[in-house]
Amino acid sequence: MTSRSENGARPLPFLSRLIQRVGTSRLASYFLWLLVILCLVLGLADFAYHKHVEFPVEEFPAFYGLFALIGVFVLVVASKGLQVLLRRPENYYASKSVDAEPHPDFDLKRKTFDA
């Protein structure tokens, strides 16, 4: 059984509490610096071993990290370009909307009961 707090609400699950804590500015900056340090360590580790490459460009240090960075950058720029082509005004489908139309009574299959 889960215990309830004083106001009767259930406590949040562990993952929800963790995500809320990460949202605070101090902890978010901590995780950002941790990620930067991890990326630097992995980039420097690329110098520590001999690579058996298929293509000569793969011998370049930190090739895969830079390749991923460039790939993400290209995807973001492409998505901005597609946004210009695909974006529609907020009321684009309003003239075709049927939300406000009344539903026909014969199709509701209402039953009347004598009380």
mmCIF file of the C-alpha atoms, coordinates in Angstrom:
data_MODEL
# 
_entry.id   MODEL 
# 
loop_
_atom_site.group_PDB 
_atom_site.id 
_atom_site.type_symbol 
_atom_site.label_atom_id 
_atom_site.label_alt_id 
_atom_site.label_comp_id 
_atom_site.label_asym_id 
_atom_site.label_entity_id 
_atom_site.label_seq_id 
_atom_site.pdbx_PDB_ins_code 
_atom_site.Cartn_x 
_atom_site.Cartn_y 
_atom_site.Cartn_z 
_atom_site.occupancy 
_atom_site.B_iso_or_equiv 
_atom_site.pdbx_formal_charge 
_atom_site.auth_seq_id 
_atom_site.auth_comp_id 
_atom_site.auth_asym_id 
_atom_site.auth_atom_id 
_atom_site.pdbx_PDB_model_num 
ATOM 1   C CA . MET A 1 1   ? 0.000   0.000  0.000   1.00 0.00 ? 1   MET A CA 1 
ATOM 2   C CA . THR A 1 2   ? 1.193   3.489  -0.707  1.00 0.00 ? 2   THR A CA 1 
ATOM 3   C CA . SER A 1 3   ? 1.020   5.916  2.115   1.00 0.00 ? 3   SER A CA 1 
ATOM 4   C CA . ARG A 1 4   ? -0.868  9.124  1.593   1.00 0.00 ? 4   ARG A CA 1 
ATOM 5   C CA . SER A 1 5   ? 0.325   12.543 2.587   1.00 0.00 ? 5   SER A CA 1 
ATOM 6   C CA . GLU A 1 6   ? -1.531  14.883 4.917   1.00 0.00 ? 6   GLU A CA 1 
ATOM 7   C CA . ASN A 1 7   ? -3.666  16.352 2.130   1.00 0.00 ? 7   ASN A CA 1 
ATOM 8   C CA . GLY A 1 8   ? -4.708  12.879 0.933   1.00 0.00 ? 8   GLY A CA 1 
ATOM 9   C CA . ALA A 1 9   ? -2.687  12.870 -2.284  1.00 0.00 ? 9   ALA A CA 1 
ATOM 10  C CA . ARG A 1 10  ? -0.333  10.065 -3.191  1.00 0.00 ? 10  ARG A CA 1 
ATOM 11  C CA . PRO A 1 11  ? 3.382   10.834 -3.156  1.00 0.00 ? 11  PRO A CA 1 
ATOM 12  C CA . LEU A 1 12  ? 5.027   11.097 -6.554  1.00 0.00 ? 12  LEU A CA 1 
ATOM 13  C CA . PRO A 1 13  ? 6.969   8.113  -7.920  1.00 0.00 ? 13  PRO A CA 1 
ATOM 14  C CA . PHE A 1 14  ? 10.753  8.144  -7.664  1.00 0.00 ? 14  PHE A CA 1 
ATOM 15  C CA . LEU A 1 15  ? 11.367  9.022  -11.313 1.00 0.00 ? 15  LEU A CA 1 
ATOM 16  C CA . SER A 1 16  ? 8.933   11.957 -11.147 1.00 0.00 ? 16  SER A CA 1 
ATOM 17  C CA . ARG A 1 17  ? 10.660  13.328 -8.054  1.00 0.00 ? 17  ARG A CA 1 
ATOM 18  C CA . LEU A 1 18  ? 14.049  12.947 -9.760  1.00 0.00 ? 18  LEU A CA 1 
ATOM 19  C CA . ILE A 1 19  ? 12.886  14.802 -12.874 1.00 0.00 ? 19  ILE A CA 1 
ATOM 20  C CA . GLN A 1 20  ? 11.467  17.609 -10.742 1.00 0.00 ? 20  GLN A CA 1 
ATOM 21  C CA . ARG A 1 21  ? 14.778  17.941 -8.914  1.00 0.00 ? 21  ARG A CA 1 
ATOM 22  C CA . VAL A 1 22  ? 16.721  18.052 -12.175 1.00 0.00 ? 22  VAL A CA 1 
ATOM 23  C CA . GLY A 1 23  ? 14.494  20.932 -13.258 1.00 0.00 ? 23  GLY A CA 1 
ATOM 24  C CA . THR A 1 24  ? 15.926  23.168 -10.558 1.00 0.00 ? 24  THR A CA 1 
ATOM 25  C CA . SER A 1 25  ? 18.616  25.479 -11.876 1.00 0.00 ? 25  SER A CA 1 
ATOM 26  C CA . ARG A 1 26  ? 21.434  24.369 -9.557  1.00 0.00 ? 26  ARG A CA 1 
ATOM 27  C CA . LEU A 1 27  ? 21.021  20.677 -10.238 1.00 0.00 ? 27  LEU A CA 1 
ATOM 28  C CA . ALA A 1 28  ? 20.476  21.252 -13.957 1.00 0.00 ? 28  ALA A CA 1 
ATOM 29  C CA . SER A 1 29  ? 23.772  23.126 -14.220 1.00 0.00 ? 29  SER A CA 1 
ATOM 30  C CA . TYR A 1 30  ? 25.457  20.321 -12.254 1.00 0.00 ? 30  TYR A CA 1 
ATOM 31  C CA . PHE A 1 31  ? 24.212  17.728 -14.759 1.00 0.00 ? 31  PHE A CA 1 
ATOM 32  C CA . LEU A 1 32  ? 25.231  19.949 -17.670 1.00 0.00 ? 32  LEU A CA 1 
ATOM 33  C CA . TRP A 1 33  ? 28.803  20.205 -16.363 1.00 0.00 ? 33  TRP A CA 1 
ATOM 34  C CA . LEU A 1 34  ? 28.814  16.467 -15.681 1.00 0.00 ? 34  LEU A CA 1 
ATOM 35  C CA . LEU A 1 35  ? 27.803  15.872 -19.304 1.00 0.00 ? 35  LEU A CA 1 
ATOM 36  C CA . VAL A 1 36  ? 30.501  18.259 -20.585 1.00 0.00 ? 36  VAL A CA 1 
ATOM 37  C CA . ILE A 1 37  ? 33.181  16.502 -18.516 1.00 0.00 ? 37  ILE A CA 1 
ATOM 38  C CA . LEU A 1 38  ? 31.968  13.093 -19.698 1.00 0.00 ? 38  LEU A CA 1 
ATOM 39  C CA . CYS A 1 39  ? 32.143  14.235 -23.336 1.00 0.00 ? 39  CYS A CA 1 
ATOM 40  C CA . LEU A 1 40  ? 35.665  15.585 -22.837 1.00 0.00 ? 40  LEU A CA 1 
ATOM 41  C CA . VAL A 1 41  ? 36.840  12.370 -21.170 1.00 0.00 ? 41  VAL A CA 1 
ATOM 42  C CA . LEU A 1 42  ? 35.381  10.255 -23.962 1.00 0.00 ? 42  LEU A CA 1 
ATOM 43  C CA . GLY A 1 43  ? 36.909  12.567 -26.571 1.00 0.00 ? 43  GLY A CA 1 
ATOM 44  C CA . LEU A 1 44  ? 40.325  12.286 -24.928 1.00 0.00 ? 44  LEU A CA 1 
ATOM 45  C CA . ALA A 1 45  ? 39.940  8.514  -24.614 1.00 0.00 ? 45  ALA A CA 1 
ATOM 46  C CA . ASP A 1 46  ? 39.834  8.413  -28.397 1.00 0.00 ? 46  ASP A CA 1 
ATOM 47  C CA . PHE A 1 47  ? 43.596  9.102  -28.386 1.00 0.00 ? 47  PHE A CA 1 
ATOM 48  C CA . ALA A 1 48  ? 44.347  6.159  -26.078 1.00 0.00 ? 48  ALA A CA 1 
ATOM 49  C CA . TYR A 1 49  ? 43.811  3.215  -28.411 1.00 0.00 ? 49  TYR A CA 1 
ATOM 50  C CA . HIS A 1 50  ? 44.648  2.100  -31.917 1.00 0.00 ? 50  HIS A CA 1 
ATOM 51  C CA . LYS A 1 51  ? 41.696  2.130  -34.280 1.00 0.00 ? 51  LYS A CA 1 
ATOM 52  C CA . HIS A 1 52  ? 41.087  -0.435 -36.978 1.00 0.00 ? 52  HIS A CA 1 
ATOM 53  C CA . VAL A 1 53  ? 39.273  1.765  -39.444 1.00 0.00 ? 53  VAL A CA 1 
ATOM 54  C CA . GLU A 1 54  ? 37.463  1.053  -42.657 1.00 0.00 ? 54  GLU A CA 1 
ATOM 55  C CA . PHE A 1 55  ? 37.882  4.533  -44.142 1.00 0.00 ? 55  PHE A CA 1 
ATOM 56  C CA . PRO A 1 56  ? 40.813  6.928  -43.657 1.00 0.00 ? 56  PRO A CA 1 
ATOM 57  C CA . VAL A 1 57  ? 38.602  9.723  -42.312 1.00 0.00 ? 57  VAL A CA 1 
ATOM 58  C CA . GLU A 1 58  ? 37.780  7.563  -39.275 1.00 0.00 ? 58  GLU A CA 1 
ATOM 59  C CA . GLU A 1 59  ? 41.366  7.937  -38.034 1.00 0.00 ? 59  GLU A CA 1 
ATOM 60  C CA . PHE A 1 60  ? 40.655  11.572 -37.189 1.00 0.00 ? 60  PHE A CA 1 
ATOM 61  C CA . PRO A 1 61  ? 40.434  11.961 -33.379 1.00 0.00 ? 61  PRO A CA 1 
ATOM 62  C CA . ALA A 1 62  ? 36.878  12.334 -32.059 1.00 0.00 ? 62  ALA A CA 1 
ATOM 63  C CA . PHE A 1 63  ? 35.507  11.756 -35.566 1.00 0.00 ? 63  PHE A CA 1 
ATOM 64  C CA . TYR A 1 64  ? 32.288  10.110 -34.428 1.00 0.00 ? 64  TYR A CA 1 
ATOM 65  C CA . GLY A 1 65  ? 31.496  12.810 -31.885 1.00 0.00 ? 65  GLY A CA 1 
ATOM 66  C CA . LEU A 1 66  ? 32.046  15.576 -34.422 1.00 0.00 ? 66  LEU A CA 1 
ATOM 67  C CA . PHE A 1 67  ? 30.091  13.646 -37.035 1.00 0.00 ? 67  PHE A CA 1 
ATOM 68  C CA . ALA A 1 68  ? 27.149  13.359 -34.634 1.00 0.00 ? 68  ALA A CA 1 
ATOM 69  C CA . LEU A 1 69  ? 27.376  17.057 -33.731 1.00 0.00 ? 69  LEU A CA 1 
ATOM 70  C CA . ILE A 1 70  ? 27.320  18.079 -37.394 1.00 0.00 ? 70  ILE A CA 1 
ATOM 71  C CA . GLY A 1 71  ? 24.474  15.647 -38.074 1.00 0.00 ? 71  GLY A CA 1 
ATOM 72  C CA . VAL A 1 72  ? 22.334  17.082 -35.284 1.00 0.00 ? 72  VAL A CA 1 
ATOM 73  C CA . PHE A 1 73  ? 23.079  20.613 -36.482 1.00 0.00 ? 73  PHE A CA 1 
ATOM 74  C CA . VAL A 1 74  ? 21.990  19.697 -40.024 1.00 0.00 ? 74  VAL A CA 1 
ATOM 75  C CA . LEU A 1 75  ? 18.780  18.120 -38.693 1.00 0.00 ? 75  LEU A CA 1 
ATOM 76  C CA . VAL A 1 76  ? 17.915  21.239 -36.682 1.00 0.00 ? 76  VAL A CA 1 
ATOM 77  C CA . VAL A 1 77  ? 18.537  23.547 -39.651 1.00 0.00 ? 77  VAL A CA 1 
ATOM 78  C CA . ALA A 1 78  ? 16.526  21.254 -41.944 1.00 0.00 ? 78  ALA A CA 1 
ATOM 79  C CA . SER A 1 79  ? 13.634  21.166 -39.477 1.00 0.00 ? 79  SER A CA 1 
ATOM 80  C CA . LYS A 1 80  ? 13.575  24.970 -39.367 1.00 0.00 ? 80  LYS A CA 1 
ATOM 81  C CA . GLY A 1 81  ? 13.440  25.031 -43.166 1.00 0.00 ? 81  GLY A CA 1 
ATOM 82  C CA . LEU A 1 82  ? 10.625  22.486 -43.263 1.00 0.00 ? 82  LEU A CA 1 
ATOM 83  C CA . GLN A 1 83  ? 8.764   24.447 -40.617 1.00 0.00 ? 83  GLN A CA 1 
ATOM 84  C CA . VAL A 1 84  ? 8.578   27.411 -42.994 1.00 0.00 ? 84  VAL A CA 1 
ATOM 85  C CA . LEU A 1 85  ? 7.094   25.196 -45.705 1.00 0.00 ? 85  LEU A CA 1 
ATOM 86  C CA . LEU A 1 86  ? 4.703   23.141 -43.567 1.00 0.00 ? 86  LEU A CA 1 
ATOM 87  C CA . ARG A 1 87  ? 3.458   25.567 -40.911 1.00 0.00 ? 87  ARG A CA 1 
ATOM 88  C CA . ARG A 1 88  ? -0.182  26.589 -41.172 1.00 0.00 ? 88  ARG A CA 1 
ATOM 89  C CA . PRO A 1 89  ? -2.106  29.338 -39.376 1.00 0.00 ? 89  PRO A CA 1 
ATOM 90  C CA . GLU A 1 90  ? -3.754  28.379 -36.113 1.00 0.00 ? 90  GLU A CA 1 
ATOM 91  C CA . ASN A 1 91  ? -7.252  28.504 -37.634 1.00 0.00 ? 91  ASN A CA 1 
ATOM 92  C CA . TYR A 1 92  ? -6.290  26.740 -40.889 1.00 0.00 ? 92  TYR A CA 1 
ATOM 93  C CA . TYR A 1 93  ? -8.859  23.960 -40.457 1.00 0.00 ? 93  TYR A CA 1 
ATOM 94  C CA . ALA A 1 94  ? -11.504 26.120 -38.752 1.00 0.00 ? 94  ALA A CA 1 
ATOM 95  C CA . SER A 1 95  ? -13.715 26.416 -41.833 1.00 0.00 ? 95  SER A CA 1 
ATOM 96  C CA . LYS A 1 96  ? -13.861 22.613 -42.089 1.00 0.00 ? 96  LYS A CA 1 
ATOM 97  C CA . SER A 1 97  ? -14.331 22.008 -38.375 1.00 0.00 ? 97  SER A CA 1 
ATOM 98  C CA . VAL A 1 98  ? -17.388 20.061 -37.233 1.00 0.00 ? 98  VAL A CA 1 
ATOM 99  C CA . ASP A 1 99  ? -16.818 20.473 -33.503 1.00 0.00 ? 99  ASP A CA 1 
ATOM 100 C CA . ALA A 1 100 ? -19.621 23.003 -33.064 1.00 0.00 ? 100 ALA A CA 1 
ATOM 101 C CA . GLU A 1 101 ? -22.181 21.153 -35.191 1.00 0.00 ? 101 GLU A CA 1 
ATOM 102 C CA . PRO A 1 102 ? -24.987 19.441 -33.277 1.00 0.00 ? 102 PRO A CA 1 
ATOM 103 C CA . HIS A 1 103 ? -25.141 15.677 -33.538 1.00 0.00 ? 103 HIS A CA 1 
ATOM 104 C CA . PRO A 1 104 ? -28.411 14.380 -35.059 1.00 0.00 ? 104 PRO A CA 1 
ATOM 105 C CA . ASP A 1 105 ? -30.815 13.038 -32.437 1.00 0.00 ? 105 ASP A CA 1 
ATOM 106 C CA . PHE A 1 106 ? -31.710 9.922  -34.442 1.00 0.00 ? 106 PHE A CA 1 
ATOM 107 C CA . ASP A 1 107 ? -28.105 8.756  -34.274 1.00 0.00 ? 107 ASP A CA 1 
ATOM 108 C CA . LEU A 1 108 ? -27.705 9.112  -30.508 1.00 0.00 ? 108 LEU A CA 1 
ATOM 109 C CA . LYS A 1 109 ? -29.757 5.959  -29.760 1.00 0.00 ? 109 LYS A CA 1 
ATOM 110 C CA . ARG A 1 110 ? -31.283 7.467  -26.649 1.00 0.00 ? 110 ARG A CA 1 
ATOM 111 C CA . LYS A 1 111 ? -33.714 5.371  -24.696 1.00 0.00 ? 111 LYS A CA 1 
ATOM 112 C CA . THR A 1 112 ? -36.554 6.767  -22.638 1.00 0.00 ? 112 THR A CA 1 
ATOM 113 C CA . PHE A 1 113 ? -37.402 5.193  -19.323 1.00 0.00 ? 113 PHE A CA 1 
ATOM 114 C CA . ASP A 1 114 ? -40.499 5.694  -17.231 1.00 0.00 ? 114 ASP A CA 1 
ATOM 115 C CA . ALA A 1 115 ? -39.554 6.595  -13.733 1.00 0.00 ? 115 ALA A CA 1 
# 
